[in-house]
Structure formats: structure tokens, C-alpha cells
Amino acid sequence: MQTSDRQILSSLHEPALPPRTASVSRKTHETDVQVSLNLDGTGKCTAATGIPFLDHMLHQIASHGLIDLEVRATGDLEIDDHHTNEDVGITLGQALGKALGDRKGIVRFGNFLAPLDEALIQVALDFSGRPHLSYGLQIPTQRVGTYDTQLVREFFVALVNHSQMTLHIRQLDGINSHHIIEATFKAFARSLRMAAEIDPRRATAIPSSKGVL
């Protein structure tokens, strides 16, 4: 019997990991948000938030994080984009936390350095169970299209607090606002993918010396 045959037979006897999927709905007087995701997907995305630039960034998370993601939101956009942007971050964070469960078997840490033309963004994250955001973007314009660039930070604050991750975002270079933000979401997606992947050497253990995250 060849080694590859033994590996295939061995894998058939290993316990199957539960599907890492989640669906979360959040409804307030200001917004109605539904998020569904599959951490072990192929990058498929449907995003309809009423905020075109946010939809574009959600597609970056799905595509580069290899997450199947569906986000639908309605909100009080006649006032501004703030409530919808924040509540999408909250609901996505809740869905990430739910899909990860007790975080057994995950790599836990992720980091990535993403260039986009002149922009260069570094992201590091830890599914630590302790929410913290260190945000170092210097976005030169107030808007990209109609999107208020202050909302980038608000999105990540909401996501971090409700997924209980530690997230560091550093801008190493960049003068174009669109490039800076898009490189940030791409670096976040790749870091998320790395951290959420299953470590085959301890697929049944929680990645902490404390035994809990």
C-alpha cells in the first residue's frame, strides 16, 4: 500500500469537523441586517447593504479570506451611512464568533502585508477572546465616492468588539484613499483566513496554554 493510500484511509477514520457556518440577524429601529457565512468556503459573496463601497469591501473579505459570505442590510441611509455601516460590522463580528465556536483547532494568529499600488498595509490579528483594535490608518480624504472614510474605523471597531478579536492595522505607505482602504480589507481578509484555518497538529485542542479562549 502506498503512503498516499494510507493517508486517505486514515483520513476516513478521523472525526469530521462540524461545519463552521453561522447566520445572524440584527434588527433595530435604525437597521435590519442579516449575515450568513461559511468559514470553509470558496470566496462567494452576495453583499447588498445600500452602501456600494462597503459592498465592495465585503467582497474583498470573502474573496481573499475564502469565506462564503452573504450580507443584506436596510437602514436609515437618508440620515447617513453610519448606522448601517456599524451594524453590518456588529453582525459580521457576531457571525464570525458564532462560526468559530470554542475556537478549537484554529491557528488563532494571522498576519499579512498587502500592497496595492503605492499603498502598503500590515494587519495582524489574534482570535484571543479579548477585543482590542489598534488602528493606524491615515486616510487623506474625507470621502471615497460617497463613502465617509471615518466609517472604516467604525466598521472595524464594531467587528472587533463582537468577534472578540485583537486586531492591529498599520499603514506603511499610501497616498490614495481608495488604495489604502482596499489594501486594508485585503490584508484583513488574508489574516482572517490564516487565523481561522484548522491546524492539523492540534485540530481537537484549543490554541491556548490556558485551555480556553
Accessible surface in RSA format (square Angstrom, percent):
REM  Atomic radii and reference values for relative SASA: ProtOr
REM  Chains: A
REM  Algorithm: Lee & Richards
REM  Probe-radius: 1.40
REM  Slices: 20
REM RES _ NUM      All-atoms   Total-Side   Main-Chain    Non-polar    All polar
REM                ABS   REL    ABS   REL    ABS   REL    ABS   REL    ABS   REL
RES MET A   1   151.23  78.3  75.72  50.1  75.52 179.8  83.62  71.1  67.61  89.6
RES GLN A   2   129.78  72.6 122.82  89.8   6.97  16.6  44.10  93.9  85.68  65.0
RES THR A   3    77.67  55.2  72.95  74.0   4.73  11.3  47.54  63.8  30.14  45.6
RES SER A   4    57.56  48.6  53.92  72.0   3.64   8.4  42.08  89.6  15.48  21.7
RES ASP A   5    60.36  42.3  58.71  58.4   1.65   3.9  12.75  30.0  47.62  47.5
RES ARG A   6   124.27  52.2 120.37  61.4   3.90   9.3  53.53  73.2  70.74  42.9
RES GLN A   7   114.94  64.3 107.65  78.7   7.29  17.3  40.98  87.2  73.95  56.1
RES ILE A   8   103.95  59.2 101.79  75.8   2.16   5.2 103.95  74.9   0.00   0.0
RES LEU A   9    79.60  44.3  79.59  56.9   0.01   0.0  79.60  55.9   0.00   0.0
RES SER A  10    60.20  50.9  50.90  67.9   9.29  21.4  30.83  65.7  29.36  41.1
RES SER A  11    59.70  50.4  46.77  62.4  12.93  29.8  34.77  74.0  24.93  34.9
RES LEU A  12   128.21  71.4  97.02  69.4  31.18  78.4 100.71  70.7  27.50  74.0
RES HIS A  13   156.15  85.3 126.06  87.6  30.09  77.0  88.09  90.8  68.06  79.2
RES GLU A  14   109.77  63.0  95.05  71.9  14.72  35.0  31.93  61.8  77.85  63.6
RES PRO A  15   110.93  80.8  88.69  80.8  22.24  80.8 100.22  82.7  10.71  66.6
RES ALA A  16    99.07  91.1  64.53  99.6  34.54  78.6  73.15 103.0  25.92  68.7
RES LEU A  17    90.81  50.6  68.80  49.2  22.01  55.3  68.84  48.3  21.96  59.1
RES PRO A  18    98.20  71.6  89.49  81.6   8.71  31.6  96.03  79.3   2.17  13.5
RES PRO A  19   115.13  83.9  89.52  81.6  25.61  93.1 100.75  83.2  14.38  89.4
RES ARG A  20    24.42  10.3  22.91  11.7   1.51   3.6  18.88  25.8   5.54   3.4
RES THR A  21    69.78  49.6  54.97  55.7  14.81  35.3  30.70  41.2  39.08  59.1
RES ALA A  22     7.77   7.1   0.00   0.0   7.77  17.7   6.33   8.9   1.44   3.8
RES SER A  23    70.37  59.5  57.39  76.6  12.98  29.9  36.65  78.0  33.72  47.2
RES VAL A  24    23.69  15.6  17.85  16.2   5.84  14.1  22.28  19.4   1.41   3.8
RES SER A  25    85.40  72.2  56.80  75.8  28.60  65.9  33.39  71.1  52.01  72.9
RES ARG A  26    68.08  28.6  63.35  32.3   4.74  11.3  17.25  23.6  50.83  30.8
RES LYS A  27   164.24  80.1 132.07  81.0  32.17  76.6  78.43  70.6  85.81  91.4
RES THR A  28    52.81  37.6  31.41  31.8  21.40  51.0  42.44  57.0  10.37  15.7
RES HIS A  29   202.15 110.5 160.39 111.5  41.76 106.8 114.03 117.5  88.12 102.5
RES GLU A  30    75.65  43.4  67.98  51.4   7.67  18.3  20.56  39.8  55.09  45.0
RES THR A  31     4.90   3.5   0.00   0.0   4.90  11.7   4.00   5.4   0.90   1.4
RES ASP A  32    39.75  27.8  38.18  38.0   1.57   3.7   8.03  18.9  31.72  31.6
RES VAL A  33     0.00   0.0   0.00   0.0   0.00   0.0   0.00   0.0   0.00   0.0
RES GLN A  34    71.90  40.2  70.77  51.7   1.12   2.7  37.57  80.0  34.33  26.0
RES VAL A  35     1.12   0.7   0.00   0.0   1.12   2.7   0.28   0.2   0.84   2.3
RES SER A  36    42.51  35.9  40.82  54.5   1.68   3.9  19.84  42.2  22.67  31.8
RES LEU A  37     7.62   4.2   0.34   0.2   7.29  18.3   4.29   3.0   3.33   9.0
RES ASN A  38    44.26  30.5  44.11  42.6   0.15   0.4   9.12  22.0  35.13  34.0
RES LEU A  39    12.99   7.2   0.73   0.5  12.25  30.8   0.73   0.5  12.25  33.0
RES ASP A  40    87.25  61.1  58.25  58.0  29.00  68.6  37.69  88.7  49.56  49.4
RES GLY A  41    13.73  16.9   0.00   N/A  13.73  16.9   2.19   6.0  11.54  25.9
RES THR A  42   101.45  72.2  80.55  81.7  20.90  49.8  74.88 100.6  26.57  40.2
RES GLY A  43    16.13  19.9   0.00   N/A  16.13  19.9   3.42   9.4  12.70  28.5
RES LYS A  44   141.85  69.2 133.73  82.1   8.13  19.3  84.59  76.1  57.27  61.0
RES CYS A  45    27.21  20.6   1.76   2.0  25.45  59.8   2.93   7.4  24.28  26.2
RES THR A  46    60.15  42.8  56.54  57.3   3.61   8.6  26.05  35.0  34.10  51.5
RES ALA A  47    17.34  15.9   0.00   0.0  17.34  39.4   0.00   0.0  17.34  45.9
RES ALA A  48    45.19  41.5  38.35  59.2   6.84  15.6  41.75  58.8   3.44   9.1
RES THR A  49     0.32   0.2   0.00   0.0   0.32   0.8   0.00   0.0   0.32   0.5
RES GLY A  50    51.82  63.9   0.00   N/A  51.82  63.9  31.02  85.1  20.81  46.6
RES ILE A  51     3.62   2.1   2.78   2.1   0.83   2.0   3.62   2.6   0.00   0.0
RES PRO A  52   101.93  74.3  92.75  84.6   9.18  33.4  96.45  79.6   5.48  34.0
RES PHE A  53    21.55  10.8  16.35  10.1   5.20  13.5  19.60  11.9   1.96   5.6
RES LEU A  54     0.76   0.4   0.55   0.4   0.20   0.5   0.76   0.5   0.00   0.0
RES ASP A  55    24.07  16.9  24.07  24.0   0.00   0.0   9.53  22.4  14.53  14.5
RES HIS A  56    69.71  38.1  65.63  45.6   4.08  10.4  48.61  50.1  21.10  24.5
RES MET A  57     1.85   1.0   1.85   1.2   0.00   0.0   1.85   1.6   0.00   0.0
RES LEU A  58     0.00   0.0   0.00   0.0   0.00   0.0   0.00   0.0   0.00   0.0
RES HIS A  59    74.27  40.6  73.40  51.0   0.87   2.2  42.22  43.5  32.05  37.3
RES GLN A  60    19.05  10.7  19.05  13.9   0.00   0.0   0.00   0.0  19.05  14.5
RES ILE A  61     2.09   1.2   2.09   1.6   0.00   0.0   2.09   1.5   0.00   0.0
RES ALA A  62     0.00   0.0   0.00   0.0   0.00   0.0   0.00   0.0   0.00   0.0
RES SER A  63    61.09  51.6  49.31  65.8  11.79  27.2  20.49  43.6  40.60  56.9
RES HIS A  64    59.04  32.3  55.71  38.7   3.33   8.5  38.01  39.2  21.03  24.5
RES GLY A  65     2.42   3.0   0.00   N/A   2.42   3.0   0.00   0.0   2.42   5.4
RES LEU A  66    64.68  36.0  64.03  45.8   0.65   1.6  64.03  45.0   0.65   1.8
RES ILE A  67     5.00   2.8   5.00   3.7   0.00   0.0   5.00   3.6   0.00   0.0
RES ASP A  68    27.66  19.4  26.28  26.2   1.38   3.3  15.21  35.8  12.45  12.4
RES LEU A  69     6.89   3.8   0.65   0.5   6.24  15.7   2.00   1.4   4.89  13.2
RES GLU A  70    72.10  41.4  71.25  53.9   0.85   2.0  17.99  34.8  54.11  44.2
RES VAL A  71     0.00   0.0   0.00   0.0   0.00   0.0   0.00   0.0   0.00   0.0
RES ARG A  72   108.81  45.7 108.75  55.4   0.06   0.1  43.16  59.0  65.65  39.8
RES ALA A  73     9.90   9.1   0.00   0.0   9.90  22.5   1.15   1.6   8.75  23.2
RES THR A  74    96.18  68.4  91.16  92.4   5.02  12.0  80.97 108.8  15.21  23.0
RES GLY A  75    25.81  31.8   0.00   N/A  25.81  31.8   6.15  16.9  19.66  44.0
RES ASP A  76    17.87  12.5  14.21  14.1   3.67   8.7  14.33  33.7   3.55   3.5
RES LEU A  77    58.88  32.8  42.87  30.7  16.02  40.3  43.15  30.3  15.73  42.3
RES GLU A  78   146.79  84.3 103.35  78.2  43.45 103.4  73.41 142.0  73.38  59.9
RES ILE A  79   116.98  66.6  88.24  65.7  28.74  69.3  93.10  67.0  23.88  64.8
RES ASP A  80    72.30  50.6  65.19  64.9   7.11  16.8  34.27  80.7  38.03  37.9
RES ASP A  81    28.85  20.2  26.32  26.2   2.53   6.0   4.23  10.0  24.62  24.6
RES HIS A  82    61.36  33.5  61.00  42.4   0.36   0.9  34.70  35.8  26.66  31.0
RES HIS A  83    46.24  25.3  45.99  32.0   0.25   0.6  23.37  24.1  22.87  26.6
RES THR A  84     0.00   0.0   0.00   0.0   0.00   0.0   0.00   0.0   0.00   0.0
RES ASN A  85     0.00   0.0   0.00   0.0   0.00   0.0   0.00   0.0   0.00   0.0
RES GLU A  86    54.84  31.5  54.84  41.5   0.00   0.0   1.05   2.0  53.80  43.9
RES ASP A  87     8.48   5.9   8.48   8.4   0.00   0.0   0.00   0.0   8.48   8.5
RES VAL A  88     0.00   0.0   0.00   0.0   0.00   0.0   0.00   0.0   0.00   0.0
RES GLY A  89     0.00   0.0   0.00   N/A   0.00   0.0   0.00   0.0   0.00   0.0
RES ILE A  90    15.99   9.1  15.99  11.9   0.00   0.0  15.99  11.5   0.00   0.0
RES THR A  91     0.00   0.0   0.00   0.0   0.00   0.0   0.00   0.0   0.00   0.0
RES LEU A  92     3.59   2.0   3.59   2.6   0.00   0.0   3.59   2.5   0.00   0.0
RES GLY A  93     0.00   0.0   0.00   N/A   0.00   0.0   0.00   0.0   0.00   0.0
RES GLN A  94    60.16  33.6  53.50  39.1   6.66  15.8  21.65  46.1  38.51  29.2
RES ALA A  95     0.00   0.0   0.00   0.0   0.00   0.0   0.00   0.0   0.00   0.0
RES LEU A  96     1.39   0.8   1.39   1.0   0.00   0.0   1.39   1.0   0.00   0.0
RES GLY A  97    16.71  20.6   0.00   N/A  16.71  20.6  10.62  29.1   6.10  13.7
RES LYS A  98   129.31  63.1 104.79  64.3  24.52  58.4  76.51  68.9  52.80  56.2
RES ALA A  99     8.87   8.2   0.00   0.0   8.87  20.2   0.87   1.2   8.00  21.2
RES LEU A 100     9.97   5.6   0.02   0.0   9.95  25.0   0.27   0.2   9.70  26.1
RES GLY A 101    48.72  60.1   0.00   N/A  48.72  60.1  34.80  95.5  13.91  31.2
RES ASP A 102    80.70  56.5  62.15  61.9  18.55  43.9  41.40  97.4  39.29  39.2
RES ARG A 103    16.83   7.1  16.57   8.4   0.26   0.6   2.03   2.8  14.80   9.0
RES LYS A 104    96.53  47.1  84.58  51.9  11.95  28.5  31.93  28.7  64.61  68.8
RES GLY A 105     0.02   0.0   0.00   N/A   0.02   0.0   0.02   0.1   0.00   0.0
RES ILE A 106     1.74   1.0   1.74   1.3   0.00   0.0   1.74   1.3   0.00   0.0
RES VAL A 107    51.10  33.6  47.05  42.6   4.05   9.7  47.64  41.4   3.46   9.4
RES ARG A 108    24.68  10.4  24.68  12.6   0.00   0.0   0.25   0.3  24.43  14.8
RES PHE A 109   111.27  55.7 109.32  67.7   1.95   5.1 109.32  66.3   1.95   5.6
RES GLY A 110     2.46   3.0   0.00   N/A   2.46   3.0   0.45   1.2   2.01   4.5
RES ASN A 111    85.73  59.1  83.30  80.5   2.43   5.8  11.74  28.3  73.99  71.5
RES PHE A 112    61.57  30.8  57.25  35.5   4.32  11.2  61.31  37.2   0.26   0.7
RES LEU A 113    85.76  47.8  71.03  50.8  14.73  37.0  71.03  49.9  14.73  39.6
RES ALA A 114     4.85   4.5   4.85   7.5   0.00   0.0   4.85   6.8   0.00   0.0
RES PRO A 115    94.62  69.0  78.69  71.7  15.93  57.9  78.69  65.0  15.93  99.0
RES LEU A 116    35.61  19.8  33.75  24.1   1.86   4.7  35.61  25.0   0.00   0.0
RES ASP A 117   115.50  80.9  72.57  72.2  42.93 101.5  31.61  74.4  83.89  83.7
RES GLU A 118    58.63  33.7  41.75  31.6  16.89  40.2  48.37  93.6  10.27   8.4
RES ALA A 119     0.82   0.8   0.00   0.0   0.82   1.9   0.00   0.0   0.82   2.2
RES LEU A 120    52.95  29.5  52.95  37.9   0.00   0.0  52.95  37.2   0.00   0.0
RES ILE A 121     0.00   0.0   0.00   0.0   0.00   0.0   0.00   0.0   0.00   0.0
RES GLN A 122    76.60  42.8  76.07  55.6   0.53   1.3   6.55  13.9  70.05  53.1
RES VAL A 123     0.19   0.1   0.00   0.0   0.19   0.5   0.19   0.2   0.00   0.0
RES ALA A 124    40.38  37.1  39.03  60.2   1.35   3.1  39.68  55.9   0.71   1.9
RES LEU A 125     5.98   3.3   0.00   0.0   5.98  15.0   3.06   2.1   2.92   7.9
RES ASP A 126    17.74  12.4  17.74  17.7   0.00   0.0   8.57  20.2   9.17   9.1
RES PHE A 127     0.17   0.1   0.17   0.1   0.00   0.0   0.17   0.1   0.00   0.0
RES SER A 128     3.23   2.7   0.00   0.0   3.23   7.4   0.00   0.0   3.23   4.5
RES GLY A 129    20.82  25.7   0.00   N/A  20.82  25.7   6.27  17.2  14.55  32.6
RES ARG A 130   132.02  55.4 130.70  66.6   1.32   3.1  72.41  99.0  59.61  36.1
RES PRO A 131    63.31  46.1  40.58  37.0  22.73  82.6  40.58  33.5  22.73 141.3
RES HIS A 132    92.81  50.7  86.98  60.5   5.83  14.9  61.48  63.4  31.33  36.5
RES LEU A 133    28.89  16.1   7.69   5.5  21.20  53.3   7.69   5.4  21.20  57.0
RES SER A 134    23.37  19.7  18.36  24.5   5.01  11.5   8.28  17.6  15.09  21.1
RES TYR A 135    54.14  25.3  22.80  13.0  31.34  81.6  20.05  15.1  34.09  42.0
RES GLY A 136    24.40  30.1   0.00   N/A  24.40  30.1  15.88  43.6   8.52  19.1
RES LEU A 137    11.41   6.4   0.06   0.0  11.35  28.5   0.06   0.0  11.35  30.6
RES GLN A 138   138.02  77.2 129.58  94.7   8.44  20.1  51.41 109.4  86.61  65.7
RES ILE A 139    35.34  20.1   8.85   6.6  26.49  63.9   8.93   6.4  26.41  71.7
RES PRO A 140    80.57  58.7  38.13  34.8  42.45 154.3  49.64  41.0  30.94 192.3
RES THR A 141    68.68  48.8  61.23  62.1   7.45  17.8  65.97  88.6   2.71   4.1
RES GLN A 142   124.13  69.4 109.15  79.8  14.97  35.6  38.54  82.0  85.59  64.9
RES ARG A 143   124.24  52.2 109.01  55.6  15.23  36.3  39.26  53.7  84.98  51.5
RES VAL A 144    21.68  14.3  16.13  14.6   5.54  13.4  19.70  17.1   1.98   5.4
RES GLY A 145    70.53  87.0   0.00   N/A  70.53  87.0  43.78 120.2  26.74  59.9
RES THR A 146   109.71  78.0  99.61 101.0  10.11  24.1  81.41 109.3  28.30  42.8
RES TYR A 147     4.54   2.1   4.29   2.4   0.25   0.6   2.56   1.9   1.98   2.4
RES ASP A 148    27.84  19.5  27.59  27.5   0.25   0.6   6.10  14.4  21.74  21.7
RES THR A 149     8.94   6.4   6.69   6.8   2.25   5.4   0.64   0.9   8.30  12.5
RES GLN A 150   129.78  72.6 119.90  87.6   9.88  23.5  41.12  87.5  88.65  67.2
RES LEU A 151     8.19   4.6   8.19   5.9   0.00   0.0   8.19   5.8   0.00   0.0
RES VAL A 152     0.29   0.2   0.29   0.3   0.00   0.0   0.29   0.2   0.00   0.0
RES ARG A 153   107.44  45.1 107.44  54.8   0.00   0.0  27.84  38.1  79.59  48.2
RES GLU A 154    47.90  27.5  46.97  35.5   0.93   2.2   5.48  10.6  42.42  34.6
RES PHE A 155     0.00   0.0   0.00   0.0   0.00   0.0   0.00   0.0   0.00   0.0
RES PHE A 156     0.00   0.0   0.00   0.0   0.00   0.0   0.00   0.0   0.00   0.0
RES VAL A 157    41.09  27.0  40.27  36.5   0.82   2.0  41.07  35.7   0.02   0.1
RES ALA A 158     4.85   4.5   1.13   1.7   3.72   8.5   4.84   6.8   0.01   0.0
RES LEU A 159     0.00   0.0   0.00   0.0   0.00   0.0   0.00   0.0   0.00   0.0
RES VAL A 160     1.21   0.8   1.21   1.1   0.00   0.0   1.21   1.1   0.00   0.0
RES ASN A 161    75.73  52.2  62.90  60.8  12.83  30.9  13.16  31.7  62.57  60.5
RES HIS A 162    73.65  40.3  58.05  40.4  15.60  39.9  35.97  37.1  37.68  43.8
RES SER A 163     0.55   0.5   0.00   0.0   0.55   1.3   0.55   1.2   0.00   0.0
RES GLN A 164    86.32  48.3  86.32  63.1   0.00   0.0  10.11  21.5  76.21  57.8
RES MET A 165     0.00   0.0   0.00   0.0   0.00   0.0   0.00   0.0   0.00   0.0
RES THR A 166    25.55  18.2  25.55  25.9   0.00   0.0  20.34  27.3   5.21   7.9
RES LEU A 167     0.00   0.0   0.00   0.0   0.00   0.0   0.00   0.0   0.00   0.0
RES HIS A 168    66.07  36.1  65.51  45.5   0.56   1.4  46.89  48.3  19.18  22.3
RES ILE A 169     0.00   0.0   0.00   0.0   0.00   0.0   0.00   0.0   0.00   0.0
RES ARG A 170    98.53  41.4  98.53  50.2   0.00   0.0  40.44  55.3  58.09  35.2
RES GLN A 171    40.23  22.5  14.76  10.8  25.47  60.6   3.95   8.4  36.28  27.5
RES LEU A 172    96.33  53.6  62.54  44.7  33.79  84.9  66.64  46.8  29.68  79.9
RES ASP A 173    82.85  58.0  76.57  76.2   6.28  14.8  13.78  32.4  69.07  68.9
RES GLY A 174    12.82  15.8   0.00   N/A  12.82  15.8   0.00   0.0  12.82  28.7
RES ILE A 175   140.83  80.1 125.80  93.7  15.03  36.2 127.69  91.9  13.14  35.7
RES ASN A 176    61.60  42.5  56.93  55.0   4.67  11.2  10.59  25.5  51.01  49.3
RES SER A 177     8.73   7.4   4.72   6.3   4.02   9.3   4.72  10.0   4.02   5.6
RES HIS A 178    65.81  36.0  64.51  44.8   1.30   3.3  45.11  46.5  20.69  24.1
RES HIS A 179    43.43  23.7  43.43  30.2   0.00   0.0  22.42  23.1  21.01  24.4
RES ILE A 180     0.00   0.0   0.00   0.0   0.00   0.0   0.00   0.0   0.00   0.0
RES ILE A 181     0.11   0.1   0.11   0.1   0.00   0.0   0.11   0.1   0.00   0.0
RES GLU A 182    20.50  11.8  20.50  15.5   0.00   0.0   0.13   0.2  20.38  16.6
RES ALA A 183     0.13   0.1   0.00   0.0   0.13   0.3   0.13   0.2   0.00   0.0
RES THR A 184     0.00   0.0   0.00   0.0   0.00   0.0   0.00   0.0   0.00   0.0
RES PHE A 185     1.55   0.8   1.55   1.0   0.00   0.0   1.55   0.9   0.00   0.0
RES LYS A 186    43.54  21.2  43.54  26.7   0.00   0.0  15.68  14.1  27.86  29.7
RES ALA A 187     0.00   0.0   0.00   0.0   0.00   0.0   0.00   0.0   0.00   0.0
RES PHE A 188     0.30   0.2   0.30   0.2   0.00   0.0   0.30   0.2   0.00   0.0
RES ALA A 189     0.00   0.0   0.00   0.0   0.00   0.0   0.00   0.0   0.00   0.0
RES ARG A 190    86.22  36.2  84.48  43.1   1.74   4.1   3.57   4.9  82.65  50.1
RES SER A 191     0.00   0.0   0.00   0.0   0.00   0.0   0.00   0.0   0.00   0.0
RES LEU A 192     1.02   0.6   1.02   0.7   0.00   0.0   1.02   0.7   0.00   0.0
RES ARG A 193    76.37  32.1  72.03  36.7   4.34  10.3  12.68  17.3  63.69  38.6
RES MET A 194    73.08  37.8  70.08  46.4   3.00   7.1  58.18  49.5  14.89  19.7
RES ALA A 195     0.00   0.0   0.00   0.0   0.00   0.0   0.00   0.0   0.00   0.0
RES ALA A 196     5.31   4.9   5.31   8.2   0.00   0.0   5.31   7.5   0.00   0.0
RES GLU A 197    81.36  46.7  80.15  60.6   1.21   2.9  27.65  53.5  53.71  43.9
RES ILE A 198    45.02  25.6  27.01  20.1  18.01  43.4  27.01  19.4  18.01  48.9
RES ASP A 199    33.50  23.5  32.37  32.2   1.12   2.7   3.83   9.0  29.67  29.6
RES PRO A 200   119.69  87.2  92.80  84.6  26.89  97.7  96.30  79.5  23.39 145.4
RES ARG A 201   226.01  94.9 188.42  96.1  37.59  89.5  71.43  97.6 154.58  93.7
RES ARG A 202   102.63  43.1  95.43  48.6   7.20  17.1  34.73  47.5  67.90  41.2
RES ALA A 203    27.81  25.6  23.15  35.7   4.66  10.6  23.15  32.6   4.66  12.3
RES THR A 204    99.14  70.5  86.42  87.6  12.72  30.3  55.85  75.0  43.29  65.4
RES ALA A 205    42.70  39.3  38.05  58.7   4.64  10.6  42.70  60.1   0.00   0.0
RES ILE A 206    37.94  21.6  25.18  18.8  12.76  30.8  25.18  18.1  12.76  34.6
RES PRO A 207     3.97   2.9   0.04   0.0   3.93  14.3   0.44   0.4   3.53  21.9
RES SER A 208    18.88  16.0   1.35   1.8  17.53  40.4   7.02  14.9  11.87  16.6
RES SER A 209   129.17 109.1  77.05 102.8  52.12 120.1  59.93 127.6  69.23  97.0
RES LYS A 210   137.10  66.9 102.52  62.9  34.58  82.3  90.48  81.4  46.62  49.7
RES GLY A 211    45.25  55.8   0.00   N/A  45.25  55.8  29.12  79.9  16.13  36.1
RES VAL A 212    92.45  60.8  92.02  83.3   0.43   1.0  92.02  80.0   0.43   1.2
RES LEU A 213    47.09  26.2   0.40   0.3  46.68 117.4  16.74  11.8  30.35  81.7
END  Absolute sums over single chains surface
CHAIN  1 A    10633.9       8625.5       2008.4       5773.5       4860.4
END  Absolute sums over all chains
TOTAL         10633.9       8625.5       2008.4       5773.5       4860.4
